[in-house]
Amino acid sequence: MTVFERGWLSANNVLFHGRGPTALVDSGYATHSAQTVALVRQVLGQRPLDLLLNTHLHSDHCGGNAALQREYPGLKTWIPPGLAESVRHWDPVALTYEATGQCCPQFRMDRLLVPGAGLMLGDAEWEVHGAPGHDPHSVVLFEARERVLISADALWANGFGVVFPELEGEQAFREVGATLDLIEQLGPRLVIPGHGPLFDDVGAALASARRRLAGFVEDPPRHAAHAAKVLIKFKLLELQRVERESLEHWAAGTTYVQLVHGRWFRDTELHEWIGRLVAQLAASGAARLDGTLVLDN
């Protein structure tokens, strides 16, 4: 098993290349797809990539699917249940790519990655567990013998992914808590998160995630503003540098940013509020302002 720790624009990738079929878990963002293919090719050499598994269908986890399918014509792609029809008929609205203002080239799916099932990856059997919260259809993968967890965006060393269903008015914080409880029950020794480095202090990560969750439950607008800033930062990671006016115009036309503003911050004019978010990103060190330009930092 080889883990590629990617930059935050792309999800980490986990490549299995033991005695059984080769397999990759998650494929990163579209703008990094050439690098994803090169990393896989570097390890596999002349071996084909047999399986591609997506923990969920956010663009930073499946944006490289199409490029890998072109590179490896025999590749079989497995996705979690819930959005299979949207993939088959390619509906970028239902798949949230338009709502987030992100890109994901069309790809095909072959099978479902069903919670409760087991599958051989490398030389070991991995369990598939449903992990709703950040995404209602997300799964995590657990190998019980060595107690290794591929946690996707359900748990990072310092938190978890934006709880997108909450932005749409659904009650999903409870599901985040239930997924954290599931991870604690599994008792992993090592966690391979969707973003950031591998970690083994799982207790500390769970405690940090629960504190963060409690803060969001107590103050939902805090989570909403955080989500809007994450979306703006993601676009900045993609563009690297952009005119401030263009970035604010993009944000104003992005559905999830509009949802957050309309639900929690409508007392402030939209462009003024977005400008404030950009300024907060710069003040926190997540971005840098240079005249009329906003630069990733």
DRENTORVEX-488716 format. One record per residue: residue number from 0; residue in one letter; x, y, z of N, C-alpha, C in turn. Coordinates in nm, 3 decimals. Layout:
BEGIN
seq_type_n.px_n.py_n.pz_ca.px_ca.py_ca.pz_c.px_c.py_c.pz
NUM_A_X_Y_Z_X_Y_Z_X_Y_Z
...
This chain:
BEGIN
seq_type_n.px_n.py_n.pz_ca.px_ca.py_ca.pz_c.px_c.py_c.pz
0_M_0.085_-0.118_0.000_0.000_0.000_0.000_0.088_0.124_0.000
1_T_0.062_0.215_-0.092_0.135_0.340_-0.100_0.035_0.454_-0.084
2_V_0.066_0.549_0.004_-0.021_0.665_0.027_0.044_0.787_-0.037
3_F_-0.031_0.855_-0.122_0.013_0.982_-0.178_-0.055_1.093_-0.100
4_E_0.021_1.165_-0.019_-0.036_1.280_0.051_-0.033_1.398_-0.044
5_R_-0.150_1.445_-0.082_-0.162_1.551_-0.181_-0.182_1.686_-0.113
6_G_-0.168_1.793_-0.192_-0.203_1.924_-0.141_-0.353_1.930_-0.114
7_W_-0.398_2.033_-0.041_-0.538_2.036_0.004_-0.638_2.054_-0.109
8_L_-0.593_2.093_-0.228_-0.686_2.099_-0.340_-0.732_1.960_-0.379
9_S_-0.643_1.862_-0.365_-0.675_1.723_-0.398_-0.680_1.638_-0.272
10_A_-0.768_1.539_-0.273_-0.769_1.442_-0.164_-0.647_1.352_-0.175
11_N_-0.605_1.296_-0.060_-0.501_1.194_-0.060_-0.546_1.073_-0.141
12_N_-0.449_1.003_-0.198_-0.477_0.881_-0.275_-0.408_0.764_-0.207
13_V_-0.474_0.648_-0.206_-0.417_0.526_-0.148_-0.412_0.421_-0.258
14_L_-0.291_0.375_-0.289_-0.272_0.281_-0.398_-0.234_0.144_-0.344
15_F_-0.309_0.042_-0.381_-0.283_-0.095_-0.340_-0.220_-0.170_-0.458
16_H_-0.109_-0.236_-0.432_-0.038_-0.305_-0.540_0.028_-0.433_-0.489
17_G_-0.051_-0.512_-0.415_-0.003_-0.640_-0.365_-0.026_-0.751_-0.465
18_R_-0.056_-0.870_-0.412_-0.072_-0.986_-0.501_-0.202_-0.980_-0.580
19_G_-0.305_-0.918_-0.525_-0.435_-0.915_-0.593_-0.442_-0.802_-0.694
20_P_-0.565_-0.768_-0.735_-0.582_-0.656_-0.828_-0.528_-0.526_-0.771
21_T_-0.474_-0.444_-0.854_-0.431_-0.311_-0.810_-0.554_-0.224_-0.793
22_A_-0.546_-0.130_-0.698_-0.663_-0.046_-0.670_-0.617_0.089_-0.617
23_L_-0.692_0.193_-0.650_-0.666_0.328_-0.600_-0.792_0.378_-0.531
24_V_-0.774_0.431_-0.410_-0.884_0.494_-0.337_-0.872_0.645_-0.356
25_D_-0.972_0.704_-0.422_-0.985_0.846_-0.450_-0.879_0.894_-0.550
26_S_-0.916_0.997_-0.627_-0.833_1.034_-0.742_-0.797_1.181_-0.749
27_G_-0.828_1.259_-0.645_-0.786_1.399_-0.645_-0.874_1.489_-0.730
28_Y_-0.829_1.613_-0.747_-0.906_1.715_-0.819_-0.867_1.714_-0.967
29_A_-0.955_1.768_-1.051_-0.936_1.762_-1.196_-0.807_1.832_-1.240
30_T_-0.775_1.946_-1.180_-0.657_2.020_-1.225_-0.527_1.949_-1.187
31_H_-0.533_1.849_-1.101_-0.415_1.771_-1.063_-0.419_1.631_-1.125
32_S_-0.507_1.608_-1.222_-0.526_1.471_-1.272_-0.402_1.417_-1.342
33_A_-0.329_1.501_-1.413_-0.207_1.453_-1.479_-0.105_1.406_-1.375
34_Q_-0.096_1.478_-1.265_-0.005_1.437_-1.158_-0.052_1.307_-1.094
35_T_-0.184_1.292_-1.077_-0.238_1.168_-1.021_-0.200_1.049_-1.108
36_V_-0.221_1.062_-1.238_-0.186_0.954_-1.331_-0.036_0.924_-1.323
37_A_0.047_1.028_-1.316_0.192_1.008_-1.311_0.234_0.937_-1.183
38_L_0.172_0.972_-1.069_0.205_0.907_-0.943_0.169_0.759_-0.946
39_V_0.052_0.728_-0.999_0.010_0.588_-1.008_0.101_0.512_-1.102
40_R_0.132_0.571_-1.217_0.218_0.505_-1.316_0.358_0.482_-1.261
41_Q_0.406_0.577_-1.180_0.541_0.563_-1.123_0.551_0.439_-1.034
42_V_0.446_0.410_-0.959_0.448_0.294_-0.869_0.416_0.165_-0.944
43_L_0.316_0.169_-1.030_0.272_0.046_-1.095_0.360_0.004_-1.212
44_G_0.431_0.099_-1.272_0.509_0.064_-1.390_0.418_0.015_-1.501
45_Q_0.443_-0.106_-1.549_0.364_-0.161_-1.659_0.237_-0.232_-1.612
46_R_0.221_-0.248_-1.480_0.098_-0.311_-1.432_-0.021_-0.218_-1.457
47_P_-0.136_-0.272_-1.492_-0.254_-0.187_-1.508_-0.315_-0.151_-1.372
48_L_-0.390_-0.045_-1.369_-0.473_-0.014_-1.252_-0.607_-0.082_-1.275
49_D_-0.644_-0.171_-1.185_-0.763_-0.253_-1.204_-0.890_-0.190_-1.146
50_L_-0.878_-0.133_-1.026_-0.995_-0.080_-0.955_-0.972_0.065_-0.913
51_L_-1.076_0.145_-0.919_-1.077_0.280_-0.866_-1.197_0.292_-0.773
52_L_-1.172_0.323_-0.647_-1.277_0.334_-0.547_-1.287_0.479_-0.501
53_N_-1.409_0.532_-0.498_-1.431_0.667_-0.445_-1.502_0.659_-0.311
54_T_-1.444_0.722_-0.208_-1.509_0.725_-0.078_-1.636_0.809_-0.082
55_H_-1.636_0.914_-0.163_-1.756_0.992_-0.191_-1.727_1.072_-0.318
56_L_-1.827_1.145_-0.365_-1.817_1.203_-0.498_-1.798_1.354_-0.497
57_H_-1.736_1.409_-0.393_-1.694_1.548_-0.400_-1.580_1.560_-0.501
58_S_-1.571_1.674_-0.566_-1.482_1.690_-0.681_-1.335_1.668_-0.648
59_D_-1.295_1.693_-0.523_-1.154_1.675_-0.488_-1.120_1.529_-0.461
60_H_-1.220_1.441_-0.462_-1.197_1.298_-0.442_-1.217_1.217_-0.570
61_C_-1.285_1.273_-0.669_-1.311_1.197_-0.792_-1.280_1.276_-0.918
62_G_-1.217_1.391_-0.905_-1.187_1.474_-1.022_-1.087_1.413_-1.117
63_G_-1.008_1.316_-1.069_-0.913_1.248_-1.156_-0.967_1.119_-1.216
64_N_-1.093_1.085_-1.188_-1.150_0.960_-1.238_-1.141_0.949_-1.390
65_A_-1.183_1.054_-1.459_-1.188_1.048_-1.605_-1.050_1.027_-1.664
66_A_-0.950_1.096_-1.609_-0.814_1.082_-1.661_-0.761_0.941_-1.638
67_L_-0.790_0.883_-1.523_-0.746_0.746_-1.496_-0.819_0.647_-1.586
68_Q_-0.946_0.671_-1.613_-1.020_0.582_-1.702_-0.966_0.588_-1.844
69_R_-0.919_0.705_-1.886_-0.856_0.715_-2.018_-0.721_0.644_-2.021
70_E_-0.646_0.657_-1.912_-0.513_0.598_-1.905_-0.519_0.446_-1.897
71_Y_-0.621_0.395_-1.827_-0.635_0.250_-1.805_-0.773_0.207_-1.856
72_P_-0.784_0.169_-1.983_-0.916_0.139_-2.043_-0.993_0.028_-1.972
73_G_-0.924_-0.065_-1.907_-0.994_-0.174_-1.838_-1.032_-0.143_-1.695
74_L_-1.009_-0.021_-1.651_-1.033_0.017_-1.512_-1.181_0.007_-1.475
75_K_-1.209_-0.053_-1.359_-1.345_-0.060_-1.305_-1.357_0.040_-1.190
76_T_-1.464_0.118_-1.191_-1.481_0.226_-1.094_-1.600_0.195_-1.004
77_W_-1.576_0.198_-0.872_-1.680_0.170_-0.774_-1.708_0.298_-0.696
78_I_-1.835_0.329_-0.677_-1.875_0.448_-0.601_-1.975_0.408_-0.494
79_P_-1.990_0.489_-0.388_-2.091_0.458_-0.286_-2.232_0.470_-0.344
80_P_-2.329_0.403_-0.284_-2.469_0.418_-0.328_-2.518_0.561_-0.304
81_G_-2.621_0.595_-0.376_-2.687_0.722_-0.352_-2.690_0.815_-0.471
82_L_-2.582_0.817_-0.548_-2.575_0.909_-0.662_-2.542_0.836_-0.792
83_A_-2.564_0.705_-0.792_-2.529_0.627_-0.911_-2.603_0.675_-1.035
84_E_-2.732_0.704_-1.022_-2.808_0.750_-1.139_-2.760_0.886_-1.187
85_S_-2.718_0.971_-1.094_-2.666_1.102_-1.132_-2.534_1.089_-1.208
86_V_-2.456_0.988_-1.175_-2.333_0.962_-1.249_-2.365_0.901_-1.385
87_R_-2.455_0.804_-1.386_-2.490_0.738_-1.514_-2.543_0.838_-1.616
88_H_-2.627_0.931_-1.570_-2.688_1.030_-1.661_-2.617_1.165_-1.653
89_W_-2.513_1.170_-1.579_-2.426_1.287_-1.557_-2.505_1.416_-1.534
90_D_-2.537_1.434_-1.406_-2.613_1.550_-1.361_-2.524_1.632_-1.267
91_P_-2.451_1.733_-1.318_-2.358_1.809_-1.233_-2.427_1.891_-1.125
92_V_-2.558_1.912_-1.139_-2.632_1.982_-1.033_-2.652_1.888_-0.915
93_A_-2.707_1.769_-0.942_-2.728_1.671_-0.834_-2.596_1.629_-0.770
94_L_-2.489_1.628_-0.849_-2.358_1.588_-0.797_-2.288_1.703_-0.725
95_T_-2.349_1.819_-0.719_-2.305_1.939_-0.646_-2.187_2.012_-0.710
96_Y_-2.144_1.975_-0.828_-2.029_2.043_-0.887_-2.064_2.187_-0.927
97_E_-2.186_2.208_-0.973_-2.227_2.345_-1.004_-2.250_2.425_-0.876
98_A_-2.305_2.361_-0.774_-2.334_2.432_-0.648_-2.208_2.479_-0.578
99_T_-2.099_2.404_-0.592_-1.973_2.441_-0.528_-1.885_2.528_-0.617
100_G_-1.922_2.542_-0.743_-1.839_2.618_-0.836_-1.710_2.546_-0.869
101_Q_-1.712_2.413_-0.866_-1.593_2.332_-0.892_-1.614_2.250_-1.018
102_C_-1.505_2.191_-1.070_-1.516_2.114_-1.193_-1.486_1.967_-1.166
103_C_-1.552_1.883_-1.242_-1.527_1.739_-1.238_-1.562_1.682_-1.374
104_P_-1.464_1.641_-1.454_-1.495_1.582_-1.585_-1.580_1.456_-1.570
105_Q_-1.668_1.435_-1.665_-1.759_1.321_-1.660_-1.682_1.190_-1.660
106_F_-1.724_1.100_-1.573_-1.665_0.966_-1.565_-1.777_0.864_-1.559
107_R_-1.742_0.738_-1.575_-1.841_0.631_-1.567_-1.823_0.557_-1.434
108_M_-1.928_0.487_-1.392_-1.919_0.400_-1.276_-1.960_0.259_-1.317
109_D_-1.902_0.159_-1.247_-1.927_0.020_-1.282_-1.996_-0.058_-1.171
110_R_-1.963_-0.028_-1.044_-2.022_-0.101_-0.933_-2.039_-0.008_-0.815
111_L_-2.119_-0.056_-0.717_-2.140_0.021_-0.595_-2.051_-0.031_-0.483
112_L_-2.000_0.064_-0.405_-1.918_0.035_-0.286_-2.014_0.037_-0.167
113_V_-2.069_-0.078_-0.134_-2.184_-0.085_-0.044_-2.140_-0.101_0.101
114_P_-2.189_-0.015_0.192_-2.159_-0.034_0.335_-2.204_-0.171_0.383
115_G_-2.120_-0.232_0.467_-2.146_-0.367_0.516_-2.074_-0.473_0.438
116_A_-2.023_-0.438_0.321_-1.952_-0.535_0.238_-1.804_-0.537_0.277
117_G_-1.735_-0.637_0.228_-1.591_-0.647_0.243_-1.528_-0.666_0.107
118_L_-1.405_-0.622_0.091_-1.336_-0.642_-0.036_-1.186_-0.656_-0.011
119_M_-1.120_-0.730_-0.097_-0.977_-0.749_-0.088_-0.906_-0.634_-0.157
120_L_-0.819_-0.568_-0.083_-0.734_-0.462_-0.137_-0.591_-0.496_-0.098
121_G_-0.504_-0.505_-0.196_-0.370_-0.553_-0.166_-0.377_-0.696_-0.118
122_D_-0.326_-0.721_0.000_-0.324_-0.856_0.056_-0.415_-0.870_0.177
123_A_-0.509_-0.779_0.194_-0.593_-0.781_0.314_-0.738_-0.752_0.279
124_E_-0.826_-0.793_0.370_-0.969_-0.765_0.352_-1.005_-0.637_0.426
125_W_-1.077_-0.551_0.356_-1.119_-0.423_0.410_-1.270_-0.419_0.421
126_E_-1.318_-0.361_0.532_-1.461_-0.344_0.556_-1.505_-0.208_0.503
127_V_-1.625_-0.204_0.446_-1.684_-0.079_0.400_-1.789_-0.034_0.502
128_H_-1.775_0.086_0.555_-1.869_0.139_0.654_-1.927_0.271_0.603
129_G_-2.058_0.288_0.616_-2.121_0.415_0.587_-2.074_0.521_0.686
130_A_-2.047_0.642_0.635_-1.995_0.750_0.720_-2.060_0.882_0.684
131_P_-2.193_0.895_0.700_-2.261_1.019_0.662_-2.225_1.134_0.755
132_G_-2.254_1.253_0.708_-2.226_1.376_0.783_-2.171_1.478_0.686
133_H_-2.041_1.475_0.663_-1.978_1.562_0.563_-2.047_1.545_0.428
134_D_-2.075_1.423_0.393_-2.150_1.388_0.272_-2.242_1.272_0.309
135_P_-2.369_1.278_0.270_-2.463_1.173_0.316_-2.430_1.034_0.263
136_H_-2.352_1.026_0.155_-2.325_0.896_0.093_-2.182_0.847_0.115
137_S_-2.106_0.918_0.196_-1.964_0.885_0.212_-1.945_0.751_0.283
138_V_-1.833_0.685_0.251_-1.794_0.563_0.320_-1.651_0.578_0.371
139_V_-1.616_0.496_0.470_-1.479_0.480_0.515_-1.443_0.333_0.499
140_L_-1.314_0.303_0.493_-1.265_0.167_0.475_-1.177_0.130_0.594
141_F_-1.198_0.009_0.648_-1.127_-0.032_0.769_-1.069_-0.171_0.750
142_E_-0.940_-0.185_0.785_-0.873_-0.314_0.782_-0.851_-0.357_0.926
143_A_-0.923_-0.461_0.970_-0.931_-0.495_1.112_-0.805_-0.559_1.167
144_R_-0.730_-0.631_1.084_-0.612_-0.701_1.136_-0.505_-0.602_1.183
145_E_-0.472_-0.506_1.098_-0.373_-0.404_1.134_-0.437_-0.278_1.189
146_R_-0.573_-0.275_1.190_-0.651_-0.162_1.243_-0.612_-0.031_1.176
147_V_-0.622_-0.033_1.043_-0.595_0.085_0.961_-0.727_0.136_0.905
148_L_-0.749_0.265_0.915_-0.873_0.327_0.868_-0.842_0.428_0.758
149_I_-0.910_0.417_0.645_-0.911_0.522_0.543_-1.036_0.604_0.570
150_S_-1.017_0.722_0.627_-1.129_0.795_0.686_-1.192_0.900_0.595
151_A_-1.134_0.921_0.475_-1.187_1.025_0.385_-1.198_1.158_0.460
152_D_-1.313_1.224_0.454_-1.330_1.354_0.522_-1.411_1.342_0.650
153_A_-1.429_1.218_0.698_-1.502_1.198_0.824_-1.417_1.234_0.945
154_L_-1.285_1.220_0.932_-1.195_1.253_1.043_-1.059_1.287_0.987
155_W_-1.010_1.406_1.022_-0.872_1.446_0.995_-0.801_1.458_1.130
156_A_-0.673_1.483_1.125_-0.597_1.502_1.249_-0.649_1.623_1.326
157_N_-0.705_1.720_1.253_-0.749_1.845_1.319_-0.894_1.881_1.285
158_G_-0.979_1.781_1.261_-1.118_1.814_1.235_-1.184_1.719_1.138
159_F_-1.271_1.775_1.053_-1.345_1.697_0.953_-1.393_1.795_0.847
160_G_-1.449_1.740_0.739_-1.492_1.824_0.628_-1.618_1.903_0.658
161_V_-1.639_2.008_0.581_-1.761_2.088_0.590_-1.884_1.996_0.583
162_V_-1.982_2.023_0.666_-2.103_1.940_0.669_-2.201_1.999_0.568
163_F_-2.186_1.958_0.443_-2.262_2.020_0.334_-2.413_2.007_0.348
164_P_-2.469_1.895_0.397_-2.615_1.890_0.411_-2.671_2.001_0.500
165_E_-2.594_2.044_0.599_-2.640_2.153_0.685_-2.662_2.282_0.606
166_L_-2.581_2.304_0.502_-2.596_2.425_0.422_-2.726_2.423_0.343
167_E_-2.777_2.302_0.318_-2.901_2.287_0.243_-3.023_2.279_0.334
168_G_-3.002_2.298_0.464_-3.114_2.297_0.557_-3.143_2.163_0.620
169_E_-3.061_2.061_0.590_-3.080_1.930_0.652_-3.004_1.923_0.784
170_Q_-3.056_1.843_0.876_-2.993_1.827_1.007_-2.890_1.713_0.997
171_A_-2.762_1.749_0.989_-2.659_1.647_0.966_-2.549_1.648_1.072
172_F_-2.551_1.743_1.164_-2.448_1.743_1.269_-2.456_1.614_1.351
173_R_-2.578_1.564_1.374_-2.593_1.440_1.451_-2.525_1.324_1.378
174_E_-2.535_1.323_1.245_-2.470_1.217_1.168_-2.318_1.226_1.177
175_V_-2.265_1.348_1.182_-2.121_1.364_1.203_-2.082_1.299_1.336
176_G_-2.158_1.327_1.441_-2.129_1.268_1.572_-2.137_1.117_1.570
177_A_-2.237_1.062_1.499_-2.251_0.917_1.492_-2.134_0.855_1.417
178_T_-2.085_0.922_1.314_-1.970_0.870_1.240_-1.844_0.874_1.327
179_L_-1.828_0.980_1.406_-1.714_0.983_1.499_-1.724_0.870_1.601
180_D_-1.846_0.841_1.647_-1.865_0.729_1.739_-1.828_0.596_1.672
181_L_-1.866_0.580_1.546_-1.832_0.459_1.472_-1.681_0.442_1.465
182_I_-1.611_0.548_1.433_-1.466_0.540_1.424_-1.405_0.500_1.558
183_E_-1.458_0.559_1.665_-1.408_0.522_1.798_-1.433_0.374_1.826
184_Q_-1.548_0.323_1.786_-1.580_0.182_1.808_-1.489_0.090_1.726
185_L_-1.454_0.131_1.606_-1.364_0.051_1.524_-1.225_0.043_1.588
186_G_-1.185_0.148_1.658_-1.058_0.147_1.728_-0.936_0.142_1.637
187_P_-0.926_0.231_1.538_-0.810_0.224_1.449_-0.680_0.259_1.520
188_R_-0.574_0.195_1.475_-0.439_0.224_1.523_-0.376_0.335_1.439
189_L_-0.411_0.338_1.311_-0.355_0.435_1.218_-0.468_0.484_1.127
190_V_-0.471_0.615_1.102_-0.574_0.673_1.016_-0.507_0.738_0.895
191_I_-0.560_0.704_0.778_-0.521_0.770_0.653_-0.636_0.865_0.617
192_P_-0.622_0.994_0.643_-0.734_1.086_0.621_-0.744_1.127_0.475
193_G_-0.855_1.189_0.442_-0.873_1.240_0.306_-0.781_1.356_0.274
194_H_-0.737_1.429_0.376_-0.646_1.542_0.359_-0.551_1.546_0.477
195_G_-0.428_1.585_0.452_-0.331_1.598_0.558_-0.256_1.468_0.584
196_P_-0.161_1.471_0.678_-0.075_1.354_0.702_-0.147_1.242_0.776
197_L_-0.093_1.121_0.763_-0.140_1.008_0.842_-0.119_1.039_0.990
198_F_-0.202_0.981_1.077_-0.184_1.003_1.220_-0.224_0.880_1.299
199_D_-0.163_0.867_1.417_-0.194_0.752_1.503_-0.249_0.793_1.639
200_D_-0.254_0.923_1.670_-0.315_0.968_1.795_-0.464_0.989_1.769
201_V_-0.533_0.878_1.754_-0.673_0.884_1.713_-0.760_0.945_1.823
202_G_-0.728_0.915_1.948_-0.806_0.972_2.058_-0.803_1.123_2.057
203_A_-0.684_1.181_2.036_-0.673_1.326_2.031_-0.750_1.384_1.913
204_A_-0.744_1.316_1.797_-0.816_1.364_1.679_-0.967_1.361_1.703
205_L_-1.016_1.252_1.764_-1.160_1.243_1.792_-1.203_1.350_1.891
206_A_-1.123_1.374_1.994_-1.157_1.477_2.092_-1.162_1.615_2.026
207_S_-1.065_1.642_1.939_-1.062_1.770_1.868_-1.184_1.784_1.777
208_A_-1.218_1.676_1.706_-1.333_1.679_1.616_-1.462_1.701_1.693
209_R_-1.475_1.638_1.808_-1.598_1.654_1.887_-1.609_1.795_1.945
210_R_-1.498_1.855_1.983_-1.502_1.994_2.029_-1.545_2.085_1.915
211_R_-1.491_2.060_1.799_-1.528_2.141_1.682_-1.675_2.124_1.649
212_L_-1.722_2.000_1.653_-1.863_1.973_1.624_-1.953_2.042_1.725
213_A_-1.917_2.035_1.853_-1.999_2.099_1.957_-2.008_2.249_1.933
214_G_-1.898_2.310_1.888_-1.900_2.453_1.859_-1.993_2.485_1.743
215_F_-1.995_2.400_1.641_-2.084_2.422_1.528_-2.230_2.402_1.567
216_V_-2.257_2.300_1.649_-2.395_2.276_1.695_-2.446_2.395_1.775
217_E_-2.361_2.449_1.858_-2.398_2.564_1.943_-2.415_2.690_1.861
218_D_-2.338_2.702_1.752_-2.338_2.826_1.674_-2.337_2.791_1.525
219_P_-2.451_2.750_1.468_-2.455_2.710_1.326_-2.403_2.816_1.229
220_P_-2.426_2.947_1.252_-2.369_3.045_1.159_-2.217_3.039_1.152
221_R_-2.153_2.997_1.260_-2.007_2.982_1.258_-1.967_2.876_1.156
222_H_-2.040_2.763_1.157_-2.012_2.659_1.057_-2.041_2.710_0.917
223_A_-2.149_2.782_0.899_-2.188_2.832_0.768_-2.083_2.926_0.711
224_A_-2.034_3.020_0.794_-1.930_3.112_0.748_-1.801_3.037_0.717
225_H_-1.769_2.938_0.800_-1.652_2.854_0.774_-1.665_2.785_0.639
226_A_-1.784_2.732_0.610_-1.806_2.662_0.483_-1.786_2.757_0.365
227_A_-1.838_2.878_0.374_-1.822_2.974_0.265_-1.675_3.007_0.244
228_K_-1.601_3.025_0.352_-1.458_3.054_0.338_-1.382_2.935_0.280
229_V_-1.423_2.814_0.317_-1.360_2.695_0.259_-1.380_2.691_0.108
230_L_-1.501_2.722_0.062_-1.529_2.722_-0.082_-1.446_2.827_-0.154
231_I_-1.432_2.945_-0.094_-1.350_3.050_-0.156_-1.203_3.010_-0.156
232_K_-1.156_2.955_-0.045_-1.017_2.909_-0.037_-0.991_2.799_-0.139
233_F_-1.085_2.708_-0.158_-1.068_2.601_-0.255_-1.049_2.659_-0.395
234_K_-1.132_2.757_-0.431_-1.118_2.821_-0.562_-0.983_2.891_-0.572
235_L_-0.938_2.950_-0.466_-0.809_3.017_-0.466_-0.695_2.916_-0.481
236_L_-0.708_2.799_-0.417_-0.610_2.692_-0.437_-0.604_2.652_-0.584
237_E_-0.720_2.651_-0.648_-0.726_2.613_-0.790_-0.662_2.720_-0.878
238_L_-0.694_2.848_-0.854_-0.648_2.956_-0.940_-0.510_3.008_-0.904
239_Q_-0.474_2.998_-0.775_-0.347_3.047_-0.721_-0.341_3.199_-0.709
240_R_-0.384_3.271_-0.809_-0.389_3.418_-0.803_-0.504_3.465_-0.890
241_V_-0.575_3.564_-0.842_-0.693_3.610_-0.915_-0.725_3.753_-0.870
242_E_-0.782_3.831_-0.960_-0.826_3.964_-0.923_-0.933_3.952_-0.814
243_R_-0.923_4.037_-0.714_-1.018_4.030_-0.603_-1.161_4.043_-0.652
244_E_-1.184_4.134_-0.746_-1.320_4.154_-0.797_-1.371_4.027_-0.865
245_S_-1.283_3.957_-0.938_-1.324_3.834_-1.007_-1.357_3.724_-0.907
246_L_-1.276_3.712_-0.802_-1.300_3.610_-0.700_-1.433_3.637_-0.630
247_E_-1.458_3.762_-0.595_-1.583_3.796_-0.527_-1.703_3.776_-0.620
248_H_-1.685_3.802_-0.748_-1.792_3.780_-0.845_-1.821_3.630_-0.857
249_W_-1.714_3.548_-0.861_-1.734_3.402_-0.866_-1.811_3.356_-0.742
250_A_-1.771_3.402_-0.625_-1.837_3.360_-0.501_-1.984_3.401_-0.502
251_A_-2.013_3.521_-0.550_-2.151_3.569_-0.552_-2.239_3.484_-0.644
252_G_-2.179_3.418_-0.743_-2.255_3.335_-0.834_-2.255_3.187_-0.800
253_T_-2.198_3.151_-0.686_-2.186_3.011_-0.645_-2.300_2.975_-0.550
254_T_-2.373_2.870_-0.583_-2.498_2.837_-0.515_-2.481_2.821_-0.364
255_Y_-2.380_2.744_-0.321_-2.364_2.721_-0.178_-2.332_2.851_-0.104
256_V_-2.252_2.938_-0.164_-2.224_3.067_-0.100_-2.352_3.148_-0.090
257_Q_-2.432_3.146_-0.195_-2.562_3.216_-0.191_-2.653_3.158_-0.083
258_L_-2.654_3.024_-0.070_-2.736_2.960_0.033_-2.696_3.006_0.172
259_V_-2.565_3.006_0.197_-2.516_3.047_0.329_-2.554_3.191_0.357
260_H_-2.533_3.277_0.259_-2.567_3.419_0.278_-2.716_3.436_0.304
261_G_-2.798_3.372_0.222_-2.943_3.389_0.235_-2.999_3.332_0.363
262_R_-2.938_3.227_0.415_-2.991_3.161_0.533_-2.944_3.227_0.663
263_W_-2.818_3.276_0.664_-2.762_3.321_0.792_-2.713_3.467_0.791
264_F_-2.685_3.524_0.673_-2.618_3.655_0.673_-2.686_3.754_0.580
265_R_-2.815_3.738_0.557_-2.883_3.823_0.460_-2.897_3.968_0.505
266_D_-2.869_3.997_0.632_-2.874_4.135_0.678_-2.758_4.217_0.622
267_T_-2.655_4.149_0.571_-2.541_4.218_0.509_-2.548_4.197_0.358
268_E_-2.527_4.301_0.282_-2.531_4.292_0.136_-2.430_4.186_0.089
269_L_-2.468_4.108_-0.013_-2.392_3.989_-0.054_-2.246_4.022_-0.085
270_H_-2.220_4.120_-0.171_-2.082_4.148_-0.210_-2.001_4.202_-0.092
271_E_-2.066_4.278_-0.007_-1.995_4.327_0.113_-1.956_4.211_0.203
272_W_-2.047_4.116_0.220_-2.020_3.999_0.305_-1.909_3.913_0.246
273_I_-1.911_3.892_0.115_-1.806_3.813_0.051_-1.672_3.884_0.064
274_G_-1.670_4.014_0.045_-1.547_4.090_0.063_-1.492_4.074_0.204
275_R_-1.581_4.068_0.301_-1.539_4.048_0.440_-1.476_3.910_0.458
276_L_-1.534_3.807_0.392_-1.479_3.672_0.403_-1.339_3.666_0.342
277_V_-1.321_3.732_0.227_-1.189_3.735_0.164_-1.088_3.803_0.255
278_A_-1.129_3.912_0.317_-1.040_3.983_0.410_-1.005_3.895_0.530
279_Q_-1.102_3.817_0.578_-1.075_3.726_0.691_-0.978_3.616_0.651
280_L_-0.989_3.565_0.530_-0.893_3.465_0.482_-0.753_3.523_0.479
281_A_-0.741_3.647_0.435_-0.610_3.712_0.431_-0.558_3.735_0.573
282_A_-0.645_3.779_0.664_-0.602_3.805_0.801_-0.556_3.678_0.872
283_S_-0.614_3.563_0.835_-0.578_3.436_0.899_-0.453_3.373_0.837
284_G_-0.404_3.431_0.726_-0.288_3.375_0.659_-0.322_3.274_0.552
285_A_-0.451_3.251_0.526_-0.492_3.155_0.423_-0.485_3.215_0.284
286_A_-0.474_3.347_0.275_-0.462_3.416_0.147_-0.374_3.539_0.168
287_R_-0.334_3.600_0.057_-0.251_3.720_0.064_-0.305_3.822_-0.035
288_L_-0.318_3.946_0.008_-0.366_4.053_-0.078_-0.247_4.133_-0.129
289_D_-0.247_4.157_-0.261_-0.140_4.234_-0.323_-0.206_4.330_-0.423
290_G_-0.237_4.448_-0.375_-0.309_4.543_-0.458_-0.448_4.488_-0.488
291_T_-0.479_4.473_-0.616_-0.610_4.421_-0.654_-0.613_4.268_-0.662
292_L_-0.499_4.204_-0.639_-0.488_4.060_-0.651_-0.511_3.989_-0.517
293_V_-0.570_3.870_-0.524_-0.574_3.779_-0.410_-0.489_3.659_-0.449
294_L_-0.393_3.625_-0.362_-0.302_3.514_-0.390_-0.320_3.406_-0.285
295_D_-0.307_3.281_-0.328_-0.308_3.171_-0.232_-0.184_3.181_-0.144
296_N_-0.200_3.141_-0.019_-0.088_3.153_0.075_-0.069_3.022_0.150
